[in-house]
């Protein structure tokens, strides 16, 4: 709670976060995961992140 306002701070990293960014994720989740999975199967270990405090 911040003052009288309630907020949720949600962050995702990794394969789930990358799948969420795939166009059409909500309509075809298996396709979105299949599109990003090869990098992780090859050992992807980095996270591209940006912080926007606004």
ChimeraX attribute file (.defattr): number of C-alpha atoms within 10 A of each C-alpha:
attribute: neighborCount
match mode: 1-to-1
recipient: residues
	/A:1	7
	/A:2	6
	/A:3	5
	/A:4	6
	/A:5	6
	/A:6	7
	/A:7	8
	/A:8	6
	/A:9	4
	/A:10	5
	/A:11	6
	/A:12	9
	/A:13	11
	/A:14	15
	/A:15	18
	/A:16	13
	/A:17	14
	/A:18	18
	/A:19	21
	/A:20	16
	/A:21	11
	/A:22	16
	/A:23	11
	/A:24	12
	/A:25	15
	/A:26	11
	/A:27	9
	/A:28	11
	/A:29	14
	/A:30	11
	/A:31	15
	/A:32	21
	/A:33	18
	/A:34	11
	/A:35	13
	/A:36	19
	/A:37	17
	/A:38	12
	/A:39	11
	/A:40	12
	/A:41	8
	/A:42	8
	/A:43	8
	/A:44	12
	/A:45	8
	/A:46	9
	/A:47	11
	/A:48	7
	/A:49	7
	/A:50	6
	/A:51	5
	/A:52	5
	/A:53	4
	/A:54	3
